[in-house]
Amino acid sequence: MHRPGDEGPQRPQRRTPTSSRMRRSLLLGILALTPFLNLDVASSQTLQLEGGSSSLFQASGGSVDIHAPNYDGWAGLGSLDGHVRFGAFLSRQWQGYTFGAGDHTIPLQFPTDIFDNSHYFLGRGASVTAKDQRMSVFAFAGATSTGFIAPFFRGASPEDGVGLLFFDMKLTPKQGYLASSLSADRQWISLKAAYILAGDQFRRVVVQTPLNSETDRENILVTVHPKPFFDLSVGRFNFLQPVEGTTGTLRATLNQYTASARAVKFTLTGSLFQSQVPGINMHGTSFSLGRDFAHRVQATSYVFNSRSGAMPSTTSLANLLREVISPRLSLLQVVNTTNGRTSVSYGGEFLSNPVAFGVDYQTIYSPFRTGDPFRQVLLLHLRLQPFGSFQVNGATYVAPDGSVKYTTYGNTMLYRGESGAGTTPNFKLPKYVIVGRVLDEDGQPVSGAALRIGDDLVFSNSEGEFFLRKKKNRPCRVEIALGEFLVPGGFAVVSSPTVIAPSEPGSENRITITLRRLMSSN
């Protein structure tokens, strides 16, 4: 079990190093690695350039990633809310050790994390990692940091000094923590259960971001498949959500019951939600009936009803029609009726090499949203690749306050290799690849899913597919970074490999990751 130091119930007084001191320390740390880099001008290098702006993140800037046979690194520079932010990272393997300097993403997980394995924190400093078949040791010295991450820019701001030593040993915390879990799968039933005893002020690490929710007390999910055409699931969850700017947490409890049946190409699904936050009880129900016509037309009708406390109940209807014109083109129409008001929305998806775009809609249930916990969100994405490796991406999102935000960014690849008089420039991409797809339990692709594969963070595209190149075919640890998803709504991991082995192109072992849409009605 990994844990960085003891934590008390109160956050200690912050002593933040000055930005100039931290920039000097960061540069000195990177320079300290230069004797190990063994830079060779003739060595092939791969550079990725990105830049853009976003009102969603209130950020603009750019970054460069570099991969070479003997080192990897990145650097980012941009502005956030009028402040200049900078970040960089450099790593090098030498005689069985991996040295790193700069801005790290440090996992912080417990063996009992079967419902959520995405906990981590950000740090700026220097690290060394040593691994063998029996033990893994990670040492880090520097400071925790607040990260500023967009698809086109990464930066960080240092916070509290910290020194870490990770290995398989449990250290006694000041605030008690007890956790046990059970996971079992059979052909007709699957069970996930955990009991966690954590105090109301429990935090795995005291940082401003990311503020990850914790599961607490009893958490259980039972899914039964008594017949091939019938599924039934029952779940109870308890969450602790940290409150920004304080050491306190907000507690929520959610009970959900779902049944689904399939017959004569029809699918009937019903869900019941009961949630509670301090002083407020909420209830929600959803029903849907859909049919697939020859895999070309999907028609589904939804009924949502919710009631919060003593407020009047709210009922809304939604009818969805999706038509697949070709493997590259599909059209979508959604008709919503709420409180006697009707609205019509149009969407669809088009896929090609130079351009791809899509418009979709999703209704979610959030226990932290009082009033009407059901919320329909708009998912919009656009990708343009007019020439070569140059690519422009854009997407819109609905923020928790209902405002529409956007993100745009562009990237391209530059290559540097052996060159000289009378020779042709030479470059070489990493030899091995990792490919796969992210789906939900209905077999539908999940776009914008964040996966941390080794030291790389990758996202699934509109088809749920992801792709990553690696220099070596060493197995890589796989983590589902639930807190980094680019789409709204909650997800839980149903099935995912913990380790992936890269393979050569043409012999890829395509993997499938299955997620469950938490508090989601369609």
C-alpha positions in Angstrom: 0.0 0.0 0.0 1.4 3.3 -1.0 1.1 6.5 1.1 3.2 9.7 1.1 3.7 10.7 4.7 1.3 11.1 7.6 -1.6 13.5 7.3 -3.5 15.2 10.1 -7.1 16.3 10.0 -6.1 19.9 9.5 -4.1 21.2 6.5 -0.7 22.6 7.6 0.3 26.2 6.9 1.4 26.4 3.3 5.0 27.5 2.6 5.1 28.0 -1.2 8.5 28.5 -2.8 8.8 31.4 -5.1 8.2 30.8 -8.7 11.7 31.9 -9.6 13.2 29.5 -7.1 11.1 26.6 -8.4 12.0 27.5 -12.0 15.7 27.4 -11.1 15.2 24.1 -9.2 13.4 22.6 -12.2 16.0 23.7 -14.6 18.8 22.5 -12.3 17.1 19.1 -12.0 16.8 18.7 -15.8 20.4 19.8 -16.2 21.4 17.2 -13.7 20.1 14.5 -16.0 22.2 15.7 -19.0 25.2 13.4 -18.2 22.9 10.5 -18.5 21.2 11.6 -21.8 24.2 10.8 -24.1 22.6 13.0 -26.7 23.6 12.1 -30.2 22.8 14.5 -33.1 22.5 11.5 -35.4 19.9 9.8 -33.2 16.4 9.8 -34.6 13.9 12.1 -32.8 10.2 12.5 -32.9 8.7 15.9 -31.9 5.0 16.7 -31.4 3.9 20.4 -31.4 0.5 21.5 -30.0 -1.1 24.9 -29.5 -4.5 26.4 -29.0 -6.9 28.3 -26.7 -10.0 27.3 -24.7 -12.7 29.2 -22.8 -13.5 25.9 -21.0 -10.1 26.0 -19.4 -9.6 29.8 -19.7 -6.2 28.9 -21.2 -4.1 29.4 -24.3 -0.6 28.2 -25.0 1.3 25.3 -26.5 3.6 22.4 -25.8 6.3 20.3 -27.4 6.8 16.5 -26.8 10.1 14.9 -27.8 10.9 11.1 -28.0 14.3 9.8 -28.8 16.0 6.4 -28.3 17.7 7.5 -25.1 15.3 10.0 -23.5 11.7 11.4 -23.4 10.4 14.7 -22.4 8.0 17.6 -22.9 7.7 21.3 -22.2 4.7 23.6 -22.1 4.2 27.3 -21.9 0.9 29.3 -21.8 -1.4 31.6 -19.9 -4.2 30.8 -17.5 -6.5 33.6 -16.2 -3.8 36.1 -17.2 -1.0 34.3 -15.4 1.9 32.7 -17.3 2.3 29.0 -16.5 5.3 26.8 -17.4 5.8 23.0 -17.1 8.4 20.5 -18.3 9.5 16.9 -17.7 12.5 14.8 -18.7 13.1 11.1 -18.1 16.1 8.8 -18.8 16.7 5.1 -18.2 20.2 4.2 -17.1 21.6 0.8 -15.8 18.2 -0.4 -14.6 17.1 2.9 -13.1 14.7 5.5 -14.4 15.6 9.1 -13.6 13.1 11.9 -13.9 13.1 15.7 -13.4 10.3 18.2 -13.7 6.5 17.9 -13.4 5.4 14.3 -12.5 2.0 12.6 -12.4 2.3 10.3 -9.3 -0.3 7.5 -8.8 -1.6 7.1 -5.3 -3.7 3.9 -5.1 -4.7 1.4 -2.6 -5.2 -2.3 -3.3 -8.9 -2.0 -2.4 -9.6 0.5 -5.1 -11.9 -1.7 -7.2 -14.6 1.0 -7.8 -12.2 3.8 -8.6 -8.5 3.4 -9.6 -7.8 6.9 -10.8 -6.3 8.6 -7.8 -3.1 10.5 -8.3 -1.4 13.8 -7.5 0.9 16.2 -9.3 4.5 17.0 -8.1 7.4 19.0 -9.3 10.9 17.8 -8.5 13.3 14.9 -9.2 12.6 11.1 -9.0 14.3 7.8 -9.3 12.6 4.4 -9.9 14.0 0.9 -9.5 12.0 -2.2 -10.3 12.6 -5.9 -10.3 10.4 -9.0 -10.2 10.0 -8.8 -6.4 9.8 -5.1 -5.5 9.2 -1.7 -6.9 10.7 1.4 -5.3 9.9 5.0 -6.2 11.6 8.0 -4.6 10.6 11.6 -5.2 11.8 14.9 -3.8 10.3 18.3 -4.6 6.9 19.8 -4.1 3.2 19.1 -4.7 1.8 21.2 -7.4 -1.4 22.5 -8.9 -1.6 21.3 -12.5 -3.1 23.2 -15.5 -3.9 20.7 -18.2 -5.6 21.2 -21.6 -5.3 19.0 -24.7 -2.7 21.5 -26.0 -0.9 22.8 -22.9 0.5 21.5 -19.6 1.8 23.6 -16.8 2.1 23.6 -13.0 2.5 25.8 -10.0 4.4 24.4 -7.0 2.7 24.2 -3.6 4.1 22.4 -0.5 7.5 20.7 -0.2 7.2 16.9 -0.2 9.5 13.9 -0.1 8.1 10.5 -1.0 9.3 6.9 -0.8 6.8 4.4 -2.3 7.2 0.6 -1.7 5.0 -2.2 -0.5 4.8 -1.3 3.2 1.9 0.2 5.1 2.7 3.3 7.2 0.4 4.1 10.1 -1.6 7.3 9.4 -2.7 9.8 12.0 -6.3 9.5 10.7 -7.3 5.9 10.6 -8.2 4.2 7.3 -9.6 0.7 6.9 -10.7 -0.8 3.6 -11.7 -4.3 2.4 -13.1 -5.3 -1.0 -14.5 -8.3 -2.8 -14.9 -8.9 -6.5 -16.4 -12.0 -8.0 -17.7 -13.0 -11.5 -19.7 -15.9 -12.7 -21.6 -16.6 -15.9 -24.9 -15.5 -14.4 -23.9 -13.1 -11.7 -21.1 -10.5 -10.9 -20.4 -8.8 -7.6 -18.3 -5.9 -6.5 -18.3 -4.9 -2.8 -16.2 -2.8 -0.6 -16.3 -1.4 2.9 -14.2 1.7 3.6 -13.9 3.3 7.0 -12.5 6.8 6.4 -12.9 10.0 8.4 -14.9 13.0 7.0 -11.6 14.8 6.5 -9.7 11.9 4.9 -7.6 13.0 1.9 -5.0 10.8 0.2 -2.9 13.8 -0.3 -3.6 17.5 0.5 -3.5 19.4 -2.8 -5.7 21.9 -4.4 -6.2 19.8 -7.5 -7.3 17.2 -8.5 -10.2 17.0 -6.0 -11.1 13.3 -6.3 -14.1 11.9 -4.6 -13.7 8.9 -2.3 -15.9 5.9 -1.8 -16.8 5.5 1.9 -18.7 3.0 4.1 -20.6 0.3 2.2 -20.4 0.1 -1.6 -21.9 -2.8 -3.5 -23.0 -3.5 -7.0 -24.7 -6.8 -7.9 -25.5 -7.6 -11.6 -27.6 -10.8 -12.3 -28.1 -12.4 -15.8 -30.8 -15.0 -15.1 -31.6 -15.3 -18.8 -29.7 -14.2 -21.9 -32.4 -11.7 -22.6 -32.7 -10.3 -19.1 -30.4 -8.3 -16.8 -30.9 -7.0 -13.3 -28.6 -4.8 -11.2 -28.8 -3.3 -7.7 -26.2 -0.9 -6.3 -25.6 1.2 -3.2 -22.8 3.8 -3.2 -21.5 6.3 -0.6 -19.3 9.2 -1.8 -17.2 11.8 -0.1 -16.6 14.9 -2.3 -13.9 17.3 -1.1 -15.0 20.9 -0.8 -12.7 23.3 -2.6 -10.8 25.7 -0.2 -11.6 23.7 2.9 -10.6 20.5 4.6 -14.2 19.3 4.8 -16.2 17.0 2.5 -19.7 16.7 1.2 -21.3 13.3 1.6 -23.8 11.7 -0.8 -25.6 8.3 -0.8 -27.0 6.8 -4.0 -29.2 3.6 -4.4 -29.9 2.5 -7.9 -31.9 -0.3 -9.4 -31.9 -1.2 -13.1 -33.6 -3.9 -15.1 -33.3 -4.5 -18.8 -35.0 -7.0 -21.1 -34.5 -7.8 -24.8 -37.1 -9.5 -27.1 -38.1 -9.4 -30.8 -35.4 -6.7 -31.4 -36.8 -4.5 -28.7 -34.9 -3.4 -25.6 -36.8 -2.2 -22.5 -34.9 -0.7 -19.6 -36.1 0.8 -16.3 -34.1 2.5 -13.6 -34.9 3.8 -10.1 -32.5 6.3 -8.3 -32.6 7.3 -4.7 -30.0 9.8 -3.5 -29.4 11.9 -0.5 -27.1 14.8 0.3 -27.2 16.7 3.6 -30.8 17.8 4.2 -32.1 16.9 0.7 -33.6 13.6 -0.5 -34.0 13.0 -4.3 -35.8 10.4 -6.3 -35.6 9.7 -10.0 -37.0 7.1 -12.4 -36.3 6.5 -16.0 -37.8 4.1 -18.6 -36.7 3.5 -22.2 -38.0 1.4 -25.0 -35.9 1.0 -28.2 -35.6 -1.1 -31.3 -32.9 -1.6 -33.8 -34.1 -2.0 -37.5 -31.6 -4.0 -39.5 -28.6 -2.2 -37.8 -29.5 0.9 -39.9 -32.1 2.7 -37.8 -32.2 2.9 -34.0 -35.4 4.4 -32.4 -35.6 4.9 -28.6 -38.1 6.6 -26.4 -37.3 7.8 -22.8 -39.4 8.9 -19.8 -37.7 10.7 -16.9 -39.3 11.7 -13.6 -37.6 13.3 -10.6 -38.5 14.8 -7.3 -36.2 16.7 -4.9 -37.4 17.2 -1.3 -40.7 19.0 -1.1 -40.5 20.4 -4.6 -43.0 19.3 -7.3 -41.9 16.5 -9.4 -40.6 17.0 -13.0 -41.4 14.8 -15.9 -39.8 14.9 -19.3 -40.0 12.8 -22.5 -37.3 12.2 -25.0 -37.5 10.5 -28.4 -34.3 9.6 -30.2 -33.9 8.5 -33.8 -30.6 7.5 -35.2 -30.1 6.5 -38.9 -26.9 4.9 -40.2 -26.6 6.1 -43.8 -23.2 4.6 -44.3 -20.2 3.4 -42.2 -19.0 7.0 -42.4 -22.3 8.9 -41.9 -25.1 8.7 -39.3 -27.9 11.2 -38.5 -29.6 11.9 -35.2 -32.8 13.6 -34.1 -33.9 14.1 -30.5 -37.3 15.5 -29.5 -37.7 16.6 -25.8 -40.9 17.5 -24.0 -40.7 19.0 -20.5 -43.5 20.9 -18.7 -45.5 21.2 -21.9 -42.5 22.7 -23.8 -41.1 20.8 -26.8 -37.7 21.2 -28.3 -36.1 19.5 -31.3 -32.4 18.8 -31.5 -30.4 17.5 -34.5 -27.1 15.7 -34.6 -25.1 13.0 -36.2 -21.6 11.9 -37.1 -19.4 12.0 -40.2 -16.0 10.2 -40.4 -13.3 10.6 -43.0 -9.5 11.0 -43.1 -9.4 14.8 -43.6 -12.5 15.6 -41.5 -14.6 14.1 -38.7 -17.4 15.6 -36.6 -20.2 14.5 -34.4 -23.1 15.9 -32.4 -24.7 13.7 -29.7 -26.8 14.0 -26.5 -26.7 12.2 -23.2 -28.9 12.4 -20.1 -27.2 11.8 -16.7 -28.3 11.6 -13.1 -26.1 13.4 -10.6 -26.7 13.1 -6.8 -24.8 16.3 -6.1 -27.2 18.3 -8.3 -30.2 19.4 -6.3 -33.6 20.4 -7.8 -33.7 18.2 -11.0 -30.9 15.7 -10.9 -31.5 14.6 -14.5 -29.6 16.7 -17.0 -29.2 16.5 -20.8 -25.8 17.4 -22.0 -24.5 18.1 -25.5 -21.4 16.3 -26.9 -19.8 18.0 -29.9 -16.5 17.1 -31.5 -14.6 18.1 -34.6 -11.3 17.0 -36.2 -9.7 18.5 -39.3 -6.5 17.1 -40.9 -6.1 19.1 -44.1 -2.6 18.0 -45.0 0.2 15.8 -43.7 0.3 15.3 -39.9 -1.2 18.7 -39.2 -4.4 18.3 -37.2 -7.0 20.7 -35.6 -9.4 19.5 -33.0 -12.4 21.2 -31.3 -15.1 20.2 -28.9 -17.9 21.9 -26.8 -19.0 21.0 -23.3 -21.8 22.0 -20.9 -20.3 23.2 -17.6 -22.0 22.4 -14.3 -23.6 25.9 -14.3 -25.2 25.2 -17.7 -22.9 27.5 -19.7 -21.4 26.3 -23.0 -17.6 25.9 -23.1 -15.3 25.0 -25.9 -11.8 23.7 -26.4 -9.8 24.0 -29.6 -6.2 22.8 -30.2 -3.9 21.8 -33.0 -0.9 19.6 -33.3 1.6 18.3 -35.9 4.7 16.1 -36.0 8.2 17.0 -36.8 11.0 14.5 -37.4 14.8 14.8 -37.1 17.2 12.1 -38.1 20.5 11.3 -39.8 21.2 13.8 -42.6 24.3 15.0 -44.5 25.6 15.8 -47.9 24.0 13.6 -50.5 21.9 11.7 -48.0 18.1 11.7 -47.4 16.8 12.7 -44.0 16.1 9.6 -41.9 13.6 9.1 -39.1 12.1 6.2 -37.3 8.8 6.1 -35.3 8.6 3.9 -32.2 8.4 0.3 -33.3 5.7 -1.1 -31.1 2.0 -0.1 -30.8 -0.8 -0.4 -28.3 -4.4 -0.3 -29.7 -7.8 -0.9 -28.3 -11.3 0.4 -27.8 -13.4 1.7 -24.9 -17.1 0.6 -24.8 -20.0 0.9 -22.4 -22.0 -2.1 -21.3 -24.3 -1.7 -24.3 -21.4 -2.0 -26.7 -21.5 1.7 -27.6 -18.2 3.6 -28.0 -17.1 5.9 -25.2 -15.3 9.0 -26.6 -13.0 11.2 -24.6 -12.1 8.4 -22.1 -8.7 9.0 -20.5 -6.2 6.1 -20.2 -2.9 6.3 -18.5 -0.6 3.7 -20.1 2.8 3.7 -18.5 3.8 7.3 -18.4 1.5 8.4 -21.3 -2.0 9.8 -21.1 -4.1 8.9 -24.1 -7.8 9.6 -25.0 -10.3 7.6 -27.0 -11.7 9.1 -30.2 -15.3 9.3 -31.3 -15.3 5.6 -32.1 -13.9 4.8 -28.6 -10.6 3.8 -30.2 -7.1 4.6 -28.8 -3.6 4.2 -30.2 -0.1 4.6 -28.7 3.4 4.0 -29.9 6.1 2.6 -27.6 9.8 2.2 -28.2 10.1 -1.1 -26.4 7.7 -4.1 -26.0 7.9 -4.0 -22.2 4.5 -4.5 -20.5 2.9 -1.2 -19.5 0.6 -0.7 -16.5 -2.9 0.5 -17.5 -5.0 2.8 -15.4 -8.4 4.4 -16.2 -8.0 8.1 -15.4 -11.7 8.7 -14.5 -10.9 12.2 -13.4 -9.4 13.2 -16.7 -12.3 12.3 -19.0 -13.2 14.9 -21.7 -16.9 14.2 -21.6 -19.4 14.9 -18.8 -21.0 12.2 -16.7 -19.7 9.6 -14.3 -18.1 6.2 -15.2 -17.0 3.1 -13.4 -14.7 0.4 -14.7 -16.4 -2.9 -15.5 -13.4 -4.7 -17.0 -10.0 -3.6 -18.0 -6.6 -5.3 -18.2 -4.1 -4.0 -15.6 -1.1 -4.6 -18.0 -0.7 -4.3 -21.7 2.2 -5.6 -23.8 3.0 -3.5 -26.9 3.2 -5.5 -30.2 4.5 -4.9 -33.7 2.1 -3.3 -36.3 0.1 -6.0 -38.1 0.1 -8.3 -35.1 -1.7 -6.0 -32.6 -3.5 -7.6 -29.7 -6.5 -5.3 -29.7 -7.9 -4.9 -26.2 -11.4 -3.9 -25.1 -12.1 -1.8 -22.0 -15.7 -1.8 -20.7 -17.1 1.1 -18.6 -20.4 1.6 -16.9 -22.2 5.0 -17.2 -22.9 5.9 -13.6 -26.1 7.8 -12.9 -26.8 7.8 -16.6 -30.1 7.1 -18.2 -29.1 6.8 -21.8 
